[in-house]
Amino acid sequence: MTTHLEIVTTQGERWDLLAWRYYGDPTRYEPIITANPHVPIVPILESGWRLAIPVLDRESAPVLEADLPPWKRGL
């Protein structure tokens, strides 16, 4: 089983945008930063960095309101 995805950054990538893209939650960037100690923690990443994006198990993934049935949403 794959424990991470490998990506190459493009100009303007940010930690929070990567977390949004891969986890659906921009505040979940910490696992990505932890998996990539070779990358400096800067607001905007340069292009060309090889990053490991950890694959999180279902239990640790956030539950998004859009994924809930209508009767469980905060409407």
C-alpha positions in Angstrom: 0.0 0.0 0.0 1.3 3.5 -0.9 2.0 5.6 2.2 2.6 8.8 0.2 2.2 10.5 -3.1 5.2 12.2 -4.8 4.6 15.5 -6.4 6.7 18.3 -7.9 5.8 21.8 -6.9 4.9 24.5 -9.3 5.5 28.2 -8.8 3.2 29.7 -6.2 2.3 26.5 -4.4 1.6 26.9 -0.7 1.4 24.5 2.2 -2.3 25.3 2.9 -3.2 24.9 -0.8 -1.6 21.5 -0.9 -3.5 20.4 2.2 -6.7 21.6 0.6 -6.0 19.8 -2.6 -5.0 16.5 -1.1 -7.0 16.5 2.2 -9.9 18.8 1.6 -8.8 21.0 4.6 -6.3 23.8 4.3 -5.5 23.6 8.0 -4.1 20.0 7.7 -0.7 21.0 6.2 1.3 19.7 9.2 1.6 16.1 7.9 2.9 17.5 4.6 5.5 19.7 6.3 6.6 16.9 8.6 7.1 14.5 5.7 9.3 17.0 3.9 12.0 18.2 6.3 14.3 19.0 3.3 11.9 21.8 2.2 12.2 25.2 3.9 9.0 26.4 5.7 8.3 29.5 3.6 4.9 31.1 2.7 5.2 30.3 -1.0 7.1 27.3 -2.3 9.4 27.5 -5.3 8.8 25.3 -8.3 10.7 22.1 -8.7 10.6 20.8 -5.1 9.9 17.1 -4.8 7.4 16.6 -2.0 5.9 13.5 -0.3 2.2 13.9 0.4 1.3 11.4 3.1 -1.7 9.3 2.5 -3.9 9.6 5.6 -6.2 6.9 6.7 -10.0 7.5 6.7 -10.2 7.9 10.4 -7.8 10.8 10.4 -9.4 12.5 7.4 -11.7 15.4 8.1 -15.4 15.1 7.6 -16.5 17.8 5.2 -20.1 19.1 5.5 -20.6 18.5 1.8 -20.0 14.8 2.4 -22.7 14.6 5.0 -26.3 13.7 4.2 -28.7 16.7 4.3 -30.1 15.9 7.7 -26.7 16.0 9.3 -25.6 19.3 7.8 -25.7 22.4 9.9 -28.5 24.0 7.9 
